[in-house]
Amino acid sequence: MTTSELETISKITNPSERENERVIDGLFYSVWSDEVAQFTGLFHYSKGKGRDSIEGILQDPYGNSRIEGLLSENEALNFNKTYHGRPPISYKFSFDKERGLYLGAWKGRDAFNGYSVCKLDQRLAQPDVDVILDYFRSFDPMTDEQKAQAIIDYMLGNGDLNASPDPNTGELMLSLTPKGEELARKATERLTHKEKGMIDETLKNIKEEDGLPF
């Protein structure tokens, strides 16, 4: 399901069309940070043919977010999660009947990607958490090289970097756009001396190992 498809779902505005509140409780894993975080929330849903339109609120360590999407009971759950002022993050789940959990993945334009598992109408119990953590362990976290490439891809798509071939060698060269230079300046102002050193060391290793044209 694409972002545009989810954005066209009609909102539930008439209280008489709302079903009872339903609980959603889950965990999500970021391959970028190799960290697991919990989310919980409530949503209402409007009955449809084969699938229901849902909207609600989630809470997690990063703040409150709004979700809108579609639910096919005991089959699939798809929604966009949007924090204030941020691009939506797309979640797509399939129901695992054996575990009684919705297993899936998420991807965001400025949040990269990861995996998630959730449960509806009940809070996660410890046996659920054990199963979920084993599931997350089956995925590898991102390497430093993959993180660097993900940042480059994001900055290219966001207009922060220019990519052009070297006129002499034909090798692809990257350079900051004026927008990217301003972003880098602001980011550098907030970095500690230790963080700057870590970034410089990472870039040095990447250039030596992969020959990325910085």
N, C-alpha and C positions, 0 to 999 in steps of 0.2 A: 504494500500500500504506500503510495507516495504522499509527500507532505501536502500537495495540492488537494488530493482526494480527502485527506482528513480535514483540511481547512474548509471544505464545502459541506461538511456535516452540519445539519441544522442544530442550533443550540436548543436545549430544553428550557423554555421560558415559561410555560404554563404549569403551575404547581400541580394541577389535576392530572397532568401527563407523566408526572414523576413517580417512579416506583420507590420503595423504601430505600434508605441509604444502605450502601454496601461497603464493607471494609475491604481494603486492599493492603496487604502487608508483604514486604519482600526485601530482597538484598540485590545490590548491583555491584559488579566488579569492573574496575577500570584497568584495562591492560596497559594504559599509560603509566599510572602510578603504582600498579600492582597492589591496590587497596580495595577492600570491601566496605561498603556502607549500607546502612539500613534505610528503607523508606516506608512510610505508612500513610494512609489517607482514607478518604471517603469519596464515593462517587454516586451519582444518580444515573439512571438509565431510562431510555425511552424504547419501548418494545417495537421491533420491526420484523420484517419477514426474514427469518433465518439468522438475523443478527440484530443487536441492539446498539443504539447510539448512546455513548456515555460521556459524562463530563464531571469533573470533580477537582479536588485539591490534594496534593501530596506534600509531605514534609520529609526532609532529609537533612544531613549535616550542612548542605549548601544553601538551605533556605526553603521557602515555600514555592510551589510551582502549580500550574494549572494543567490538567490533562483533558484531552478531548479525543475520542476515538470510537472504535467499534468492538463489540464483544459477541462472539459466537459461543454460547455457553458450552463448557467442557470440550471446546474445540480450539478456538483461537482468541487472542486478545491483542489488539493493536491500538496504540495511541501515541499522540504527540505530547511531550512534556515541555512546558515553556516556563522558564524563570523570567521575572520581570526584566525587560530590555535585552533579552538574549534570543538567539535563533532557536527554533524548536528542536528537540531531541526526539528522534523516532524510536519507539519501542515496538518490537514484534515478538509475540509469544505463541507457542503451541502447547496445548494441554497434554500433559503426561498422565495417563489414566492410572498407571501403576503407582506413581508417586503422589498423585492428587495435587500436582503443582503445575503452574504455567512456566515453561522454560523458554527463554528467548535471548535476544540480543538488542543492543541499542547503538545508535550512531547519531552524532551531531556534528554540524559544520564547524563549530568551535569547541567541541567537547571530545572529538575523536571517537573512539568506539569502545565497546565492552560487552558484557553479558549480564543477564538479570534473570531472577526467578522470583515468582510471587504466588501468593495464595489469596483467594477471595473468601470473604465472609468469616474468616477466622484468623487469629494471630498465628504467626509461625511458632511452632513448638521446637524444642531442642532437637528431636529427631529430624525435623525438616531442615533445620540449620545445618546439621551434620551432612545431610544429603547434598544440600546446596553448595557447601564449601568443597566437598569432593568434586562436584560438577565444575566449579570454578577452577579447581586445581588441574583440570584436564586441558586448560588453555595456558599458553605461554605468555608471560608479560612481554611488553615491547622492549627491544634492545635499544641502546643509545643511538645506533645507526637508524633504526626504524623511527625513533622519535624525531631525529633530525629531519628525515625525509618527510614525515607527517607535517612538521612545522613548515618546511619548504612548500609542500603542496598546498597547505592552508594559506600561506602568505601569497603564493601565486594566484590562487583563486580569489583572494580578498583584495588584490590590487596593491599589496605591500612590496612585492618583488617584481622585477622585470627579468625575463629570460630571453637572451638573444645569442646567436652564434658568434664566436670570435672570428673576425674577418680574415685572420691569417691561418688559424688552425681548424676552424669550423666547430670547435669545442663549445658546448653550451655554457654561457656565462650568466651569472646571476648578479643583479644589482638592486639596491633598495630604491623604491620610488620615493618622491617627496613625502607621501603618506607613510611609507614604511620607515623613513628616517625619523619622522616625528614620533612614531610608535616606539622605535628603538630608543630614542632619547628619553622618553617618559619611563620606559621600562628600566633603563640603566639607572635612572635617578632613584628607583625604588630598590635596587639590588644592593645587598651587602657585599663587602669585599670578598667574603668567602664564596658567595654565589657567583660573583663575576669570575673568580678563579676557576670554579667548576665548569662554567660555560666555556671559558677559553680553552680549558684542557680537553673538553669534549669535542670542540670544533677542531682542535689540533689533531686529535686521534682520528676523527672522521676523515680529515683531509689526507692524512698519511695512509689510511687503510683503503679508502674508497676513491680518493682523488676527486672529491666534489669540488667544483670550480668556484670557490668563494673569492 
